[in-house]
């Protein structure tokens, strides 16, 4: 396989993935493009050290935590299936994929997202770490394609029964660890919920509080509307 320089990568109109670790893949070099699709030569970290050309789209999907992304040369799937003895017949289900991805980002230091999960202390409970059946029994089926796993009510806590839910992106945005909880008139909500309750723009309230306005002033000052 020829080695392409950075000019040819830019010409192909794609992000340079060289050197990135995505799941068990280490991206070695740009492999070229076919009918508009880019491919990258990758090496798996499994004992076989498998080398394979993987599509850029599949690698980016895996890095973003989306379904149908490529995390390995299929060694990961085989290992998980052996561990579970494949009794559940759900290895192609979205619930199984989310469980596998949860384990990877919390337990695998080579996972691209590990620094944001396992690297900062996010763990998976013992019950779920070794059993998809237990995870599925506790979580049930994913309600829709718009739902993914969310740690709630403690976003800094573990993936475990009682602290994990299927949530939409909107629900998860309210639960981000950087969201401020604000008490006003003896009620405590995150700023996004206050914006909805007060029928005021979130960005306006955020800007006011960032300028050290008091909560009362930020919430009670009318919003000027453009003529």
N, C-alpha and C positions, 0 to 999 in steps of 0.2 A: 504494500500500500504506500503510495507516495506521501511525502511530508509536505504540507501546505504552509506557506508563510502567512504572516498576519494580513498582508494585503489581500490575499486570496480569500481569507476568512471574512474580511470586511466586504469584499466584492460580493460574496455570497449573501451578505446582508444578515449575518447571524452573530449572536453573542459568542465571544471566545470562551469556551468551557474548559480549555486546556488546564490541567492540574487540579481541577475541582474533584472533590470526593462526594459522590452522590449515592447514598445507600452503601452498597459494597463495591460500587464501581469507582475506579480512579480513571479520569479522562486523560488519555495519553496524548492524543493529537486529533486534529481535524482530518476526517477521512474523505471529505468531498460532498457533493450534492447530486441528487438524482431527481429530476423533474420537480425542482424547487424544494425538495426535502433534504435537509442536511444530516450528515452522519458523522459520528465521532468514534474513534478507536478507543475502547475502554478495556481495562483489566480488572477482573473480579478479585476480591481479597480472599476468596475461598482457597482451600488447599490445592485445587487444580489450577489456580491462577489463570482462569479462562480469559482469552482475549477475543473480543467481539466488536463489530461495528454496530453501534446503537444510534437510533435516530435522536436528533436534538430535541424534538418535541417530546419524546418519551422520557428523556433525561430531565427536561424542565418540568414536566408534570410530576415526576418523582420528587424533585427538589421542592416543589410547591406543595407536596402532600396530597396530590390529586390521584384519583383512581386511574388505573391503566398506565401508570408510570413504571419505568424499569428500575428496580432496586438492585438487581443481581443477575447472574447468569441462570437464574431459577434455582440456585442452590438454597437460597433462603426459603423459598416455598417448599422445597423438598424436606428441609430440616424441620420446618414447622409442622408439615403434614405427618412426618414420622413421629414427632413428639406427641401429636394428638392422636396418632394411629388412624387418622382420617375417618373417624366414626360418625362425624356430624354431617358429611356430604354437603358442606357449605363453603368449601375452599375457594369457590368463585364468587361468593356473595360479597356485597359491599360491606356488610358487618365484619366479615373475616378480614377484608382488606384494611379497614380502619383499626381493627385490633392489631394486625401485623405492623401497621405504620406507627401505632402508639408504642409498641414494644421497641421498634427501631430507634425512634427519636429519644426514648428515655434510657435505653440500655446499650446502644451501639455507639461508641465514641467516634466511629468513622462516618456516622450519619451526618449529613449537612446540617440538619436542624438540632443535633444533639446539644450544642452550646446553649440553646434557648429552652431546653427541657432537662435532660439528664445532667447536663453541665451546670445547671443552676439548682440542682437538687430535686427536680420533679421525678417521682418514682411511680412504679406500678405495684399495686398490692400483690401479695403472694398468691392470692386466689386467682387473679387474672393473669399473672405472669406466665403460668404454666398450663392454663386451661382456657381454650376458646369457649368451650361449652359453658363454663362458669360465667365468663364474661357475657355471653349471649343470654344466659338465664337471668342475669341481673339487669341487663340493659334492654333486652328485647330487640325487635327489628327496628331498623332506622326508619323514622316516619316518612321521610321523603328524600329526594336527591339534594335538597337544600340544607339538610341537617348533617352535622359532623359532631365529633366528640368535644365536649367542653367541661372543664373542671369548675364545678359550682356546688356550693356557694363560695368555696375558698379557691381562688385562681392560683394560689401559691401552694396548694395542697396536692396530694397524690391522685393518680387515677385509681379510684376505689369506689365500691358501692357507697352511696350516700354523698359522694363528692364529684360525681360524673353524670352528665346528662347528654342526650341528643339535643342540639340547639341549632337554630338558624344563625346566619352571620349577624343579623341584627341583634339577636339575643346575646351572642358572644361579645359583640362590640360593647355592650353595657357592662360586661364582666371583666374587661381587660384590667390587668393589675395596676395600670397607671391612672385609671379613672378615679376622680375625687368623689368621696362621699360627703354630702353637704347636708347639714341640719338647718331647717328653716321652719319656724312655728312648730317646734317639737316633732318634726317629721324628718327622717333621714333618707335621702335618695341619691343616686348618682346624678351628675349634672345632665346627662342625656334625658333621664326621666323627668327631671325638673323642667327642662325645656319643653317637653311634651305636655306636662301638667299645666305649666304657666302659659302655654301657647306662645312662646317666644323663641326666636332663632337660637339654636345651640351655639353657633359661632359668636353671636352677640354676647351671650352670657359668659362664655369662655373668655372673650376679649376683656370684658369688664372686670372679671375676677383676676385676670392676669395683670391688670393695671392697679391691683390692690384696692378695688372697690370693696366695700363691705357687702356681705351677702344680701342684706336688706336693700341697700341701694341698687345693687346689680339686678335683683329680682323685681323691685318695685318701680324702677324708673321706666316710663313708657318707651317703647321702641319707635324711633322716628321713621316714618315711611317716606320713601322717595315720591315726589309729586308725579 
